[in-house]
Amino acid sequence: MPTALQLLRLLRPHQWVKNGFVFVGLLFGHAWGDPLRLALALKAFAAFCLLSSGVYVFNDWLDRERDRQHPVKRHRPLASGTLPVPVALAAGALCLAGGLALGLAGGFAAPWIFVAYPLLNAAYSLGAKHVVVLDVFIIAAGFMLRLLAGTVAIGIPPTHWLLLCGLMLTLFLGFAKRRAELGALVAEGGGHRRVLEQYSGAMLDQFITVAATGTVVSYALYTMAAETVALHGTSWLIGTVPFVLYGLMRYLFLLHRRGGGGDPARDLLTDPHLIVAFLGWLAAVLALLYR
């Protein structure tokens, strides 16, 4: 495979869908019509795309030996040896430098967010990923920084409800990812993440249940809260809860019956049910908030 295509695989552009968390503040802050905030949100999205790709490169470089023991990750460019290490590290450094430059010079109210993201991931890669439970909370913290980049950094005060829903959802995705990794290694054999030795299937199923329940309950309470009704001028946001509930249940089905859950971005982009659930939720929200 040509070097350019291997480099593209290394940067994982399909994972950029996760950076869509940046736009949640615009959606629920009624700021789509504000050209300045929209431009800032787009710059924040671009900065996180560069930063996340840079982080993926250095993670793959650090984990290349362990990845060779994984049934799927052994095919990654660095683990398989199909991409020269110097080329990969240079690309990663350029992505990180570009993302930091855009974040620090982009006119954001909280540029520290764009510095905190690579530092958080450095802590994760250099040791925190081996600490049970903390590893998933750090993954969730990365998503919370995306939420803050689309709120605090562009002048939109985030509500407690937004932060709570975001935390519960990202914990759900993080623990589901660990459950998928554990299931894959049990089925295929071999070793990969040290932290998986500290988890069990039953434990992760309990964590997933807690996080999924927290996601649905916190979102449902948000839609019915008096301040939400006053802010958005509608009491019908409760009608979007079935989309959220269906999406979570479909994701659990993929996790337990279709070998999904290990790559949330790929699942969201390829599973027709998740796509319809998300688009239905988005259309309903837009119709209610911007009618």
C-alpha positions, 0 to 999 in steps of 0.5 A: 500500500502506498505510503500516503495511504498508510499515513492517512490510515495512521492519522485515522480521519474517521475518528474526527467524528468524535470532535463533533462534541465541539458543536454541541454548545452551538446547538443547545446555546442557540448560537448557529446564527452567530458568525463569530462563534460558528467560525470559532467552533469550526476552528476548534473542530479543526484544532482537535482534528489535528491534535487527536491525529497527533495523539493517535500517532504517538500512541501507536508508536508507543504501543506498537509492540503490544499492538502486534499481539492484538487481532485487529491492531496488529494491522496498523501501519506502525505495528505492521511495519508498513510505514517508516517510524521517522515518517510517522513521528514527523507527521504526528509532530506536525499535527500536534504543532498545527493543532496547538498553533490553531488553538493558541492563536485562534482567538479563543477565550480559553486556549488552555483547553488545547494545551490540556488535551495533549498533556492529558493524553501524554499522562494517559499514554505514559502510565495512567492507561494502566490504572483500572477505572482511571483509564476510562475517566481520562478518556472521558475527560478528553471528550469533556475538553471537546465540549468545553472547547465548543462552549467556554472557549467560544463564549457560551457558558455550559450548563451543568446538565450538558456537562453531566450528560456528556460525562455519562455518555463518554463513560458509557462509550469508554467502558463499552470499549474496554468490554469489547477489547476484553471480549476480543482478546478472550476470543482470539487469545494473546495479550494487549492492554495490561489494564484488561487484566484488572477488569472482568466481563461482569465488572465492565457490564456493571459499569456500562449499566451504571453509565448507560442509566446515568446517560438516559436519566440525566438527559431525560431530566435535562429535557424536563427541567424548568430552566431548559423549558425557559431557555428553549421555549419548549417542553417537548424536548422530552420527545427526543429521549426515545432516539437516545434510548434506542441508540444506546440499546442498539450500541449494546446490541452491537457490543454483545452480539456483533463484535462492536464497541471497540471503535465507537466512531466506526460504529456510528459511521457504519451502522444504519440503526445508529445513523438513523437514531442520531439523525432522527435525534438531531432533526428533532432537536433542530426542529424544536429549538429552531422552529 
